[in-house]
Amino acid sequence: MPSVVVHPVTRVRGRIPIPGDKSISHRYALLAALAGGRSTLTGYAPGADCASTLRCLQALGVRVEGPGAPERGTDRRIVTIDGRGIGGLKSPPAPLDAGNSGTTLRLLSGALAGHPFTSVITGDGSLRRRPMRRIIEPLTRMGARVTGEQDRPPLAIAGAQLEGIHFTPAVPSAQVKSAVLVAGLHANGDTTVRETAATRDHTERALPVFGVELRRAAGSITLRGGQRLQAAELAVPGDLSSAAFWATAAAALPGSDITLDDVGLNPSRTGILTWLERAGAGIDLLRVTEDAGERRGSIRVRHGGNAGLAVGPADVPGLIDELPVLAALATHGGELHVTGAGELRHKESDRIAALADGLRGLGGYVAEMEDGFHVVGRRRMQGGEADAAGDHRLAMAFAIAALGARQPSRIRNAEVVDVSYPGFFDVLESICIRA
């Protein structure tokens, strides 16, 4: 699937089961590997990124079974993991390959920093271009030796007996926070991470489920090193970041009505729903429950307008992954102005430059800034061609934008969606109404 053609539609309608949450799947798998006993994870995310985490854990001596075929009558895949306990990972026989997954590399680095061997972790061309100074600094302060040419992968991690630290990331990041907390499990004394702005808190919610005691105060999380993790049976909710593409399609196109089933509703992730409502969408949460500290439920989204939006620096940490799809929404007759999002230049692509290039290729108006962008959708796009640039979120965002164009649009390198959402384009076709 080197390229995909997306045809214009009049509206989208349907009911969609959402694949397992990518962020939660990574964390459950890693914590299960550090626990004692067998953990069962139902609904494990299907994408290549989460498969990379499982492969790396297997290379470290962890027994992993699955994911096999989905449960009968569902799309929920099961993974079982026999944990090796804190400090129990084995020295890998070869460099660990995180593929395209920055989450795999960062979180696993935190665990490897506390093991008494040297390991190397690398990834694909995109991941090897991403700077890793943000995890190198705290892990080095804790006592590990972490090196990489120009602070980029491959990273060599010489583990050691770690010491707890108090750490405030210079740029709020859930992955950096999680890497330090995972390292803190292997450290002497307390480890505290303080945030200047709230980020995703899946790690803090998962740790107590595995038996870890945390102390949470305003803006900080503290854990004591040396705690033993216990195996758990967990169900992964659907990925809200994946659901956001279908929610945005419904918000963008008049007459649309989409229901998204069994989606994670963690408050640190639901910012996208708030912003879609601000743009004019009608959103209802249905059958909301809570399991293992994570809220989940179904979401009904209907079109109701497309007002202009302005996203500032304080809004970015809770919306960082959804900014491309909000840009797609703006091309359907709205407007989006984003500032304070310079971190987007260090994702799977330079997400600001590649987003601007792709939307312009489809006939959109985008002004690029150093730390953001401005999309104006006053005129319907003509359609054209956009390059996903090795970035799964851009491929999906371009597809949502292309639904509103006058002519068919081609998205090049669209196969990258398999990183997080295999079958994305099949689902897209199933909800499109063209008459």
C-alpha positions as CSV (number, residue, x, y, z in Angstrom):
1,M,0.0,0.0,0.0
2,P,2.5,2.7,-1.1
3,S,-0.3,5.1,-1.8
4,V,-4.0,5.4,-1.2
5,V,-6.6,7.5,-3.1
6,V,-9.3,9.1,-0.9
7,H,-12.5,10.2,-2.6
8,P,-14.7,13.1,-1.5
9,V,-17.8,12.2,0.6
10,T,-20.9,14.0,1.6
11,R,-21.0,12.6,5.2
12,V,-19.8,9.7,7.4
13,R,-22.1,7.4,9.4
14,G,-21.6,4.2,11.4
15,R,-20.5,2.5,14.5
16,I,-16.8,1.7,15.0
17,P,-15.0,-0.6,17.5
18,I,-11.7,1.1,18.3
19,P,-8.5,-0.9,18.6
20,G,-6.6,-1.1,21.9
21,D,-4.9,2.0,23.3
22,K,-1.3,2.2,22.1
23,S,0.0,4.2,25.1
24,I,-1.6,1.9,27.7
25,S,-0.5,-1.3,25.9
26,H,3.2,-0.2,25.9
27,R,3.0,0.5,29.7
28,Y,1.1,-2.6,30.6
29,A,3.5,-4.8,28.7
30,L,6.6,-3.3,30.3
31,L,5.2,-3.3,33.8
32,A,4.0,-6.9,33.4
33,A,7.6,-7.8,32.3
34,L,8.9,-6.3,35.6
35,A,6.3,-8.0,37.7
36,G,6.3,-11.4,39.3
37,G,4.0,-14.0,37.8
38,R,1.8,-14.1,34.7
39,S,-0.1,-11.1,33.5
40,T,-2.9,-11.2,30.9
41,L,-3.6,-8.2,28.7
42,T,-6.9,-8.3,26.7
43,G,-7.3,-5.8,23.9
44,Y,-3.6,-5.2,23.3
45,A,-3.0,-2.6,20.6
46,P,-2.5,-4.2,17.1
47,G,0.0,-1.7,15.6
48,A,3.7,-2.2,14.8
49,D,4.8,0.1,17.6
50,C,3.3,-2.1,20.3
51,A,4.6,-5.2,18.6
52,S,8.1,-3.7,18.9
53,T,7.7,-3.5,22.6
54,L,6.9,-7.2,22.8
55,R,9.8,-8.2,20.6
56,C,12.2,-6.2,22.7
57,L,10.9,-7.8,25.9
58,Q,11.3,-11.2,24.4
59,A,14.9,-10.4,23.5
60,L,15.4,-9.5,27.2
61,G,14.3,-13.0,28.3
62,V,10.6,-12.3,28.9
63,R,8.2,-15.0,27.9
64,V,5.4,-13.5,25.8
65,E,2.5,-15.4,24.2
66,G,0.3,-13.7,21.6
67,P,-1.2,-11.6,20.4
68,G,-3.0,-14.2,18.4
69,A,-6.3,-13.9,16.6
70,P,-8.9,-11.7,18.3
71,E,-11.4,-13.2,20.8
72,R,-14.3,-14.8,19.0
73,G,-16.9,-12.2,18.1
74,T,-14.6,-9.3,19.0
75,D,-11.5,-7.6,17.8
76,R,-9.8,-7.9,21.2
77,R,-6.4,-9.6,21.1
78,I,-4.9,-11.3,24.1
79,V,-1.2,-11.2,25.3
80,T,0.2,-13.1,28.2
81,I,3.5,-12.1,29.8
82,D,5.5,-14.0,32.4
83,G,7.3,-11.3,34.3
84,R,10.9,-11.6,35.5
85,G,10.6,-9.2,38.4
86,I,12.5,-6.0,39.1
87,G,16.1,-6.3,38.0
88,G,15.4,-9.7,36.3
89,L,15.8,-8.8,32.6
90,K,18.6,-10.7,30.8
91,S,21.3,-9.2,28.7
92,P,20.1,-9.2,25.1
93,P,22.2,-11.1,22.5
94,A,22.0,-8.3,19.9
95,P,20.8,-4.6,19.7
96,L,17.2,-4.1,20.6
97,D,15.1,-2.8,17.7
98,A,12.3,-0.4,18.7
99,G,11.2,0.1,15.1
100,N,9.4,3.4,14.8
101,S,8.4,3.5,18.4
102,G,9.7,6.3,20.5
103,T,7.6,5.1,23.4
104,T,9.4,1.7,23.3
105,L,12.8,3.2,23.3
106,R,12.2,5.7,26.0
107,L,10.3,3.5,28.5
108,L,12.6,0.5,28.0
109,S,15.6,2.7,28.5
110,G,14.3,3.5,31.9
111,A,14.2,-0.2,32.8
112,L,17.5,-1.0,31.2
113,A,19.3,1.8,33.1
114,G,18.8,-0.2,36.3
115,H,20.1,-3.6,35.1
116,P,23.8,-4.6,35.5
117,F,24.7,-5.0,31.8
118,T,25.2,-2.9,28.7
119,S,22.6,-3.0,26.0
120,V,22.0,-1.1,22.8
121,I,18.6,0.0,21.6
122,T,18.0,1.4,18.1
123,G,15.2,1.8,15.6
124,D,14.2,2.7,12.1
125,G,15.6,5.7,10.1
126,S,12.9,8.0,11.5
127,L,13.6,7.0,15.2
128,R,17.3,7.3,14.7
129,R,16.9,10.9,13.8
130,R,15.0,11.8,17.0
131,P,16.9,13.5,19.8
132,M,17.0,11.6,23.1
133,R,18.7,14.1,25.4
134,R,15.6,14.4,27.4
135,I,16.0,10.8,28.8
136,I,19.8,10.7,28.6
137,E,20.1,13.6,31.2
138,P,17.9,12.1,34.0
139,L,19.0,8.5,33.6
140,T,22.7,9.7,33.7
141,R,21.9,11.7,36.9
142,M,20.5,8.5,38.4
143,G,23.8,6.6,37.7
144,A,23.5,4.9,34.4
145,R,25.7,5.7,31.4
146,V,23.6,6.4,28.3
147,T,25.4,7.5,25.1
148,G,24.4,8.0,21.5
149,E,26.0,10.0,18.6
150,Q,24.6,13.5,18.9
151,D,22.3,12.1,21.6
152,R,20.4,10.1,19.0
153,P,19.8,6.4,18.7
154,P,21.2,3.9,18.7
155,L,21.7,4.4,22.4
156,A,24.2,2.4,24.4
157,I,22.9,1.9,28.0
158,A,25.4,0.8,30.7
159,G,23.1,-0.1,33.6
160,A,24.1,0.5,37.2
161,Q,22.7,0.6,40.7
162,L,20.6,3.8,40.4
163,E,19.9,6.5,42.9
164,G,16.5,8.3,43.1
165,I,16.3,11.9,42.0
166,H,14.0,14.8,41.9
167,F,13.5,15.7,38.3
168,T,11.5,18.4,36.4
169,P,11.5,17.8,32.6
170,A,12.4,21.0,30.7
171,V,9.5,20.2,28.2
172,P,6.5,18.4,29.6
173,S,6.5,14.8,28.2
174,A,4.6,11.7,29.4
175,Q,7.3,9.5,27.8
176,V,10.2,11.2,29.7
177,K,8.2,11.2,32.9
178,S,7.5,7.5,32.5
179,A,11.1,6.6,31.7
180,V,12.3,8.2,34.9
181,L,9.5,6.6,37.0
182,V,10.4,3.1,35.5
183,A,14.0,3.8,36.3
184,G,13.0,4.8,39.8
185,L,11.5,1.4,40.4
186,H,15.1,0.1,40.2
187,A,16.7,2.9,42.3
188,N,17.7,3.4,45.9
189,G,15.4,5.8,47.7
190,D,12.7,8.0,46.3
191,T,12.3,9.3,42.7
192,T,10.1,12.3,42.1
193,V,9.0,13.8,38.8
194,R,7.5,17.2,38.8
195,E,5.6,18.6,35.8
196,T,5.1,22.2,34.9
197,A,2.1,21.2,32.8
198,A,0.0,18.0,33.1
199,T,0.7,15.2,30.5
200,R,-0.8,11.8,30.0
201,D,-0.9,9.9,33.3
202,H,-1.3,6.3,32.2
203,T,1.9,5.3,33.9
204,E,0.8,6.7,37.2
205,R,-2.6,4.9,36.9
206,A,-1.0,1.6,35.9
207,L,1.7,1.4,38.6
208,P,-0.8,0.9,41.5
209,V,-2.6,-1.8,39.6
210,F,0.7,-3.7,39.6
211,G,1.1,-3.1,43.3
212,V,3.3,0.0,43.4
213,E,2.7,2.6,46.0
214,L,2.8,6.2,44.7
215,R,2.6,9.6,46.4
216,R,0.8,12.2,44.2
217,A,0.8,15.9,45.0
218,A,0.0,18.9,42.9
219,G,2.2,18.6,39.9
220,S,4.4,15.7,41.1
221,I,4.6,12.0,41.4
222,T,6.9,10.1,43.9
223,L,7.7,6.4,44.2
224,R,10.1,4.4,46.4
225,G,12.6,2.2,44.6
226,G,12.8,-1.6,45.2
227,Q,9.0,-2.2,45.3
228,R,7.9,-5.6,43.9
229,L,5.4,-5.5,41.1
230,Q,2.6,-8.1,41.1
231,A,1.1,-9.7,38.0
232,A,-2.3,-8.5,36.9
233,E,-5.2,-9.2,34.5
234,L,-6.1,-6.1,32.5
235,A,-8.3,-5.0,29.7
236,V,-6.9,-2.3,27.4
237,P,-9.6,0.3,26.4
238,G,-9.9,1.5,22.8
239,D,-7.4,4.2,21.8
240,L,-8.8,7.7,21.9
241,S,-6.1,9.0,19.7
242,S,-7.2,6.6,17.0
243,A,-10.9,7.3,17.7
244,A,-10.1,11.1,17.2
245,F,-9.8,10.6,13.4
246,W,-13.4,9.3,13.2
247,A,-14.7,11.8,15.6
248,T,-13.1,14.6,13.6
249,A,-14.6,13.3,10.3
250,A,-18.0,13.4,11.9
251,A,-17.4,16.9,13.3
252,A,-16.2,18.1,9.9
253,L,-19.0,16.9,7.5
254,P,-22.6,18.0,7.7
255,G,-25.1,15.2,8.3
256,S,-22.5,13.0,9.9
257,D,-23.2,10.7,12.9
258,I,-20.6,8.3,14.3
259,T,-20.5,6.2,17.4
260,L,-17.2,4.9,18.7
261,D,-17.3,1.9,21.0
262,D,-15.3,1.1,24.2
263,V,-12.9,4.0,24.0
264,G,-10.5,5.1,26.8
265,L,-11.7,8.4,28.4
266,N,-8.7,9.2,30.6
267,P,-9.0,12.9,31.5
268,S,-5.5,13.6,30.3
269,R,-6.5,12.4,26.8
270,T,-10.1,13.8,26.3
271,G,-8.9,17.3,25.4
272,I,-9.6,16.5,21.7
273,L,-13.3,16.0,22.5
274,T,-13.5,19.4,24.3
275,W,-11.9,21.1,21.2
276,L,-14.3,19.4,18.8
277,E,-17.2,20.6,20.9
278,R,-15.7,24.1,20.8
279,A,-15.7,23.8,17.0
280,G,-19.4,23.0,17.1
281,A,-19.6,19.2,17.2
282,G,-22.3,17.5,19.3
283,I,-20.6,14.9,21.6
284,D,-22.3,12.4,24.0
285,L,-20.5,10.0,26.3
286,L,-22.4,6.7,26.7
287,R,-22.1,3.8,29.2
288,V,-19.0,5.3,31.0
289,T,-17.3,2.9,33.5
290,E,-13.9,2.7,35.2
291,D,-11.5,-0.3,35.2
292,A,-8.0,-0.4,36.6
293,G,-8.0,3.4,37.1
294,E,-8.9,4.1,33.5
295,R,-12.3,5.5,32.4
296,R,-13.9,4.0,29.3
297,G,-17.1,4.3,27.4
298,S,-18.6,5.0,24.0
299,I,-18.7,8.3,22.2
300,R,-21.3,9.6,19.8
301,V,-20.2,12.5,17.5
302,R,-22.4,14.6,15.2
303,H,-21.7,17.5,13.0
304,G,-22.8,20.9,14.3
305,G,-20.6,23.6,12.7
306,N,-16.9,24.4,12.3
307,A,-15.9,27.4,14.4
308,G,-12.3,28.8,14.4
309,L,-9.9,27.5,17.1
310,A,-6.8,29.0,18.7
311,V,-4.5,26.5,20.6
312,G,-1.8,28.1,22.8
313,P,1.2,26.7,24.7
314,A,-0.8,25.8,27.8
315,D,-3.1,23.7,25.7
316,V,-0.5,21.8,23.7
317,P,0.7,19.1,26.2
318,G,-2.8,17.6,26.5
319,L,-3.4,17.8,22.7
320,I,0.0,17.1,21.2
321,D,-0.9,14.0,19.2
322,E,-4.3,15.4,18.0
323,L,-3.0,18.6,16.5
324,P,-2.7,17.2,13.0
325,V,-6.3,16.0,12.9
326,L,-7.5,19.3,14.3
327,A,-5.7,20.9,11.3
328,A,-7.6,18.5,9.1
329,L,-10.9,19.7,10.7
330,A,-10.0,23.3,9.9
331,T,-9.7,22.6,6.2
332,H,-13.4,21.8,6.2
333,G,-14.4,25.4,6.4
334,G,-12.9,26.3,9.8
335,E,-9.7,27.8,11.1
336,L,-6.9,26.7,13.5
337,H,-4.1,28.7,14.9
338,V,-1.5,26.8,17.0
339,T,1.5,28.2,18.9
340,G,3.8,26.7,21.5
341,A,4.0,23.3,19.7
342,G,7.7,23.3,18.7
343,E,7.9,19.7,20.0
344,L,6.0,18.6,16.9
345,R,9.3,19.1,15.0
346,H,10.8,16.2,16.8
347,K,8.1,13.5,16.3
348,E,8.1,10.7,13.7
349,S,8.6,13.6,11.2
350,D,9.0,17.3,11.5
351,R,5.3,17.3,12.0
352,I,4.9,21.1,11.4
353,A,6.7,21.2,8.1
354,A,5.3,17.9,6.8
355,L,1.8,18.8,7.9
356,A,2.0,22.1,6.1
357,D,3.4,20.6,2.9
358,G,0.8,17.9,2.8
359,L,-2.2,20.1,3.4
360,R,-0.9,22.5,0.7
361,G,-0.5,19.6,-1.6
362,L,-4.2,18.9,-1.2
363,G,-5.1,22.5,-1.9
364,G,-5.3,23.9,1.6
365,Y,-4.0,27.2,3.0
366,V,-1.4,26.7,5.8
367,A,1.1,29.2,7.2
368,E,4.0,27.5,9.0
369,M,5.7,29.0,12.1
370,E,8.6,27.9,14.1
371,D,6.4,26.6,17.0
372,G,3.1,26.1,15.2
373,F,1.0,26.7,12.2
374,H,-2.2,28.5,11.0
375,V,-4.8,26.7,8.8
376,V,-7.5,28.6,7.1
377,G,-10.3,26.6,5.4
378,R,-12.5,29.3,4.0
379,R,-12.4,27.7,0.5
380,R,-13.0,24.0,-0.2
381,M,-9.8,22.2,-1.1
382,Q,-9.4,21.1,-4.7
383,G,-7.7,17.8,-3.9
384,G,-4.2,16.7,-4.9
385,E,-1.4,14.7,-3.4
386,A,0.2,14.6,0.1
387,D,3.2,12.7,1.4
388,A,2.8,11.0,4.8
389,A,6.5,11.5,5.4
390,G,6.8,8.3,7.4
391,D,4.3,9.6,10.0
392,H,1.2,7.5,10.8
393,R,-0.7,10.5,12.3
394,L,-0.1,12.6,9.2
395,A,-1.3,9.8,6.9
396,M,-4.6,9.6,8.8
397,A,-5.0,13.4,9.2
398,F,-4.5,13.9,5.4
399,A,-7.2,11.2,4.7
400,I,-9.7,13.1,6.9
401,A,-8.9,16.4,5.2
402,A,-9.2,14.8,1.8
403,L,-12.8,13.7,2.5
404,G,-13.9,17.4,2.0
405,A,-12.0,18.1,-1.3
406,R,-13.6,18.6,-4.7
407,Q,-11.6,15.9,-6.4
408,P,-9.9,12.6,-5.3
409,S,-6.6,12.9,-3.4
410,R,-3.6,10.7,-3.2
411,I,-1.8,10.0,0.0
412,R,1.7,8.7,-0.6
413,N,3.5,6.3,1.8
414,A,0.1,5.6,3.4
415,E,1.3,2.1,4.6
416,V,2.8,3.9,7.7
417,V,-0.7,3.8,9.3
418,D,0.2,0.2,10.3
419,V,2.4,1.6,13.0
420,S,-0.7,2.4,15.1
421,Y,-3.9,1.5,13.1
422,P,-3.7,-1.5,10.7
423,G,-6.9,-1.5,8.6
424,F,-7.5,2.3,9.0
425,F,-8.4,2.8,5.3
426,D,-10.8,-0.2,5.3
427,V,-12.7,1.4,8.3
428,L,-12.7,4.7,6.5
429,E,-14.3,3.2,3.4
430,S,-17.0,1.5,5.6
431,I,-18.3,4.8,7.0
432,C,-18.2,6.9,3.9
433,I,-21.4,8.0,2.2
434,R,-21.0,9.7,-1.2
435,A,-24.6,10.2,-2.4
